[in-house]
Amino acid sequence: MTAVASGDQAAFGQVYDLLAVPFYRLVLGGPRREDGRTADRVALDAWTRVWRDAPLLLHGSRRPLSSAEAVAWIMNKAREQRR
C-alpha cells in the first residue's frame, strides 16, 4: 500500500489482481441498486476510492501497515460503496 499511496500504478495492479475476486463478491453481496448502478459500476467506484484515498491511509502513520490492515481497509471501501 505504500507504493500505491505514492502513485505506483503497477503496485495498484498487483493489489487489484490479488483482491479483485473477493472485492467484487463483496460488492455483489450488497442490496440491489434502485439508482440503476450495476455491480460493475459500484466496484469501479470503490476501486477508484481505493486509489484516491490510499495516501490518506498512510498519512501520519508511525509504522508500516500490515497486510491484514491494508486488506481490511480495501475491503471496507467495497462495503462502503455498496450502501
VOTOR-287689 format. One record per atom (N, C-alpha, C): residue number from 1; residue in one letter; x, y, z. Coordinates in nm, 3 decimals, always signed. Layout:
N
NUM/A/X/Y/Z
...
This chain:
83
1/M/+0.083/-0.120/+0.000
1/M/+0.000/+0.000/+0.000
1/M/+0.086/+0.125/+0.000
2/T/+0.206/+0.115/+0.049
2/T/+0.295/+0.231/+0.047
2/T/+0.321/+0.272/-0.097
3/A/+0.347/+0.176/-0.184
3/A/+0.371/+0.207/-0.324
3/A/+0.245/+0.261/-0.391
4/V/+0.131/+0.203/-0.360
4/V/+0.004/+0.252/-0.415
4/V/-0.019/+0.396/-0.370
5/A/+0.005/+0.422/-0.243
5/A/-0.016/+0.557/-0.188
5/A/+0.075/+0.659/-0.255
6/S/+0.190/+0.615/-0.305
6/S/+0.279/+0.708/-0.372
6/S/+0.252/+0.717/-0.522
7/G/+0.144/+0.653/-0.568
7/G/+0.102/+0.664/-0.708
7/G/+0.157/+0.558/-0.801
8/D/+0.205/+0.449/-0.748
8/D/+0.261/+0.341/-0.829
8/D/+0.148/+0.258/-0.890
9/Q/+0.126/+0.276/-1.019
9/Q/+0.016/+0.206/-1.087
9/Q/+0.040/+0.056/-1.095
10/A/+0.165/+0.015/-1.109
10/A/+0.195/-0.129/-1.114
10/A/+0.161/-0.195/-0.980
11/A/+0.191/-0.127/-0.871
11/A/+0.158/-0.180/-0.738
11/A/+0.007/-0.189/-0.722
12/F/-0.064/-0.089/-0.770
12/F/-0.210/-0.092/-0.764
12/F/-0.263/-0.210/-0.845
13/G/-0.203/-0.236/-0.959
13/G/-0.242/-0.351/-1.040
13/G/-0.222/-0.482/-0.966
14/Q/-0.114/-0.493/-0.891
14/Q/-0.089/-0.615/-0.813
14/Q/-0.193/-0.631/-0.703
15/V/-0.225/-0.521/-0.636
15/V/-0.328/-0.526/-0.532
15/V/-0.461/-0.568/-0.594
16/Y/-0.493/-0.508/-0.708
16/Y/-0.618/-0.542/-0.778
16/Y/-0.621/-0.690/-0.813
17/D/-0.512/-0.739/-0.871
17/D/-0.506/-0.880/-0.910
17/D/-0.528/-0.973/-0.791
18/L/-0.474/-0.938/-0.677
18/L/-0.488/-1.021/-0.558
18/L/-0.628/-1.018/-0.497
19/L/-0.694/-0.904/-0.506
19/L/-0.820/-0.886/-0.432
19/L/-0.944/-0.868/-0.518
20/A/-0.932/-0.867/-0.648
20/A/-1.046/-0.837/-0.735
20/A/-1.164/-0.932/-0.712
21/V/-1.140/-1.060/-0.701
21/V/-1.250/-1.156/-0.686
21/V/-1.324/-1.137/-0.553
22/P/-1.256/-1.138/-0.438
22/P/-1.331/-1.118/-0.314
22/P/-1.392/-0.977/-0.305
23/F/-1.325/-0.879/-0.362
23/F/-1.376/-0.742/-0.362
23/F/-1.508/-0.736/-0.438
24/Y/-1.509/-0.795/-0.559
24/Y/-1.629/-0.795/-0.642
24/Y/-1.741/-0.875/-0.575
25/R/-1.707/-0.985/-0.512
25/R/-1.809/-1.064/-0.441
25/R/-1.872/-0.983/-0.328
26/L/-1.792/-0.907/-0.259
26/L/-1.844/-0.823/-0.152
26/L/-1.937/-0.717/-0.208
27/V/-1.900/-0.657/-0.320
27/V/-1.987/-0.559/-0.384
27/V/-2.118/-0.624/-0.427
28/L/-2.111/-0.744/-0.483
28/L/-2.232/-0.814/-0.528
28/L/-2.322/-0.852/-0.411
29/G/-2.264/-0.867/-0.293
29/G/-2.342/-0.905/-0.176
29/G/-2.428/-0.794/-0.121
30/G/-2.413/-0.676/-0.174
30/G/-2.490/-0.561/-0.125
30/G/-2.633/-0.562/-0.175
31/P/-2.712/-0.471/-0.124
31/P/-2.852/-0.463/-0.168
31/P/-2.861/-0.423/-0.315
32/R/-2.968/-0.461/-0.377
32/R/-2.988/-0.423/-0.517
32/R/-2.998/-0.272/-0.528
33/R/-2.946/-0.222/-0.635
33/R/-2.944/-0.078/-0.658
33/R/-3.072/-0.032/-0.728
34/E/-3.137/+0.066/-0.668
34/E/-3.254/+0.124/-0.732
34/E/-3.215/+0.242/-0.819
35/D/-3.092/+0.288/-0.805
35/D/-3.048/+0.403/-0.882
35/D/-2.991/+0.363/-1.018
36/G/-3.000/+0.236/-1.054
36/G/-2.958/+0.190/-1.185
36/G/-2.810/+0.157/-1.197
37/R/-2.734/+0.173/-1.089
37/R/-2.593/+0.140/-1.097
37/R/-2.575/-0.011/-1.092
38/T/-2.490/-0.061/-1.177
38/T/-2.462/-0.204/-1.180
38/T/-2.351/-0.237/-1.081
39/A/-2.336/-0.363/-1.053
39/A/-2.229/-0.407/-0.964
39/A/-2.093/-0.368/-1.021
40/D/-2.079/-0.373/-1.154
40/D/-1.954/-0.333/-1.216
40/D/-1.922/-0.187/-1.186
41/R/-2.022/-0.104/-1.197
41/R/-2.001/+0.039/-1.172
41/R/-1.970/+0.065/-1.024
42/V/-2.039/-0.006/-0.936
42/V/-2.014/+0.009/-0.793
42/V/-1.871/-0.036/-0.762
43/A/-1.828/-0.147/-0.820
43/A/-1.692/-0.196/-0.798
43/A/-1.590/-0.095/-0.853
44/L/-1.614/-0.041/-0.971
44/L/-1.523/+0.058/-1.027
44/L/-1.514/+0.181/-0.938
45/D/-1.626/+0.227/-0.889
45/D/-1.626/+0.342/-0.798
45/D/-1.546/+0.312/-0.671
46/A/-1.561/+0.191/-0.619
46/A/-1.490/+0.153/-0.497
46/A/-1.340/+0.144/-0.522
47/W/-1.300/+0.083/-0.634
47/W/-1.156/+0.075/-0.665
47/W/-1.099/+0.214/-0.688
48/T/-1.177/+0.304/-0.745
48/T/-1.131/+0.442/-0.764
48/T/-1.107/+0.508/-0.629
49/R/-1.193/+0.480/-0.533
49/R/-1.175/+0.535/-0.398
49/R/-1.051/+0.476/-0.332
50/V/-1.023/+0.349/-0.356
50/V/-0.900/+0.289/-0.301
50/V/-0.779/+0.365/-0.354
51/W/-0.774/+0.386/-0.484
51/W/-0.662/+0.457/-0.548
51/W/-0.651/+0.600/-0.494
52/R/-0.764/+0.668/-0.489
52/R/-0.766/+0.809/-0.446
52/R/-0.732/+0.825/-0.298
53/D/-0.783/+0.737/-0.214
53/D/-0.769/+0.752/-0.069
53/D/-0.646/+0.684/-0.011
54/A/-0.571/+0.609/-0.090
54/A/-0.453/+0.539/-0.038
54/A/-0.355/+0.631/+0.034
55/P/-0.327/+0.751/-0.018
55/P/-0.236/+0.839/+0.057
55/P/-0.289/+0.875/+0.196
56/L/-0.420/+0.888/+0.210
56/L/-0.479/+0.921/+0.340
56/L/-0.460/+0.807/+0.440
57/L/-0.460/+0.685/+0.389
57/L/-0.443/+0.568/+0.474
57/L/-0.309/+0.572/+0.546
58/L/-0.208/+0.616/+0.475
58/L/-0.073/+0.613/+0.531
58/L/-0.032/+0.746/+0.594
59/H/-0.109/+0.849/+0.573
59/H/-0.074/+0.981/+0.627
59/H/-0.072/+0.977/+0.780
60/G/+0.039/+1.017/+0.836
60/G/+0.051/+1.022/+0.981
60/G/+0.076/+0.888/+1.048
61/S/+0.089/+0.783/+0.969
61/S/+0.115/+0.651/+1.027
61/S/+0.258/+0.645/+1.078
62/R/+0.274/+0.590/+1.197
62/R/+0.407/+0.582/+1.257
62/R/+0.476/+0.450/+1.225
63/R/+0.404/+0.359/+1.164
63/R/+0.462/+0.230/+1.132
63/R/+0.400/+0.181/+1.002
64/P/+0.468/+0.091/+0.934
64/P/+0.410/+0.035/+0.812
64/P/+0.283/-0.043/+0.843
65/L/+0.191/-0.041/+0.753
65/L/+0.068/-0.118/+0.768
65/L/+0.097/-0.265/+0.748
66/S/+0.029/-0.348/+0.824
66/S/+0.038/-0.492/+0.798
66/S/-0.047/-0.524/+0.676
67/S/-0.021/-0.637/+0.617
67/S/-0.103/-0.680/+0.501
67/S/-0.249/-0.693/+0.540
68/A/-0.275/-0.746/+0.658
68/A/-0.413/-0.763/+0.704
68/A/-0.484/-0.629/+0.720
69/E/-0.413/-0.530/+0.772
69/E/-0.473/-0.397/+0.786
69/E/-0.505/-0.337/+0.650
70/A/-0.414/-0.353/+0.555
70/A/-0.436/-0.300/+0.421
70/A/-0.555/-0.369/+0.354
71/V/-0.561/-0.500/+0.364
71/V/-0.672/-0.574/+0.303
71/V/-0.805/-0.534/+0.368
72/A/-0.807/-0.522/+0.499
72/A/-0.930/-0.481/+0.568
72/A/-0.975/-0.343/+0.522
73/W/-0.881/-0.252/+0.506
73/W/-0.914/-0.117/+0.461
73/W/-0.972/-0.120/+0.320
74/I/-0.908/-0.198/+0.231
74/I/-0.955/-0.208/+0.093
74/I/-1.095/-0.269/+0.087
75/M/-1.116/-0.376/+0.161
75/M/-1.247/-0.441/+0.158
75/M/-1.354/-0.351/+0.219
76/N/-1.316/-0.269/+0.313
76/N/-1.410/-0.174/+0.370
76/N/-1.456/-0.073/+0.264
77/K/-1.369/-0.039/+0.171
77/K/-1.408/+0.051/+0.062
77/K/-1.520/-0.014/-0.021
78/A/-1.514/-0.144/-0.041
78/A/-1.620/-0.215/-0.113
78/A/-1.750/-0.210/-0.034
79/R/-1.741/-0.233/+0.096
79/R/-1.861/-0.228/+0.181
79/R/-1.924/-0.090/+0.181
80/E/-1.841/+0.013/+0.192
80/E/-1.891/+0.150/+0.193
80/E/-1.963/+0.184/+0.062
81/Q/-1.908/+0.137/-0.047
81/Q/-1.961/+0.173/-0.179
81/Q/-2.096/+0.106/-0.208
82/R/-2.119/-0.010/-0.149
82/R/-2.243/-0.080/-0.181
82/R/-2.363/-0.026/-0.103
83/R/-2.343/+0.065/-0.013
83/R/-2.453/+0.123/+0.064
83/R/-2.535/+0.217/-0.018
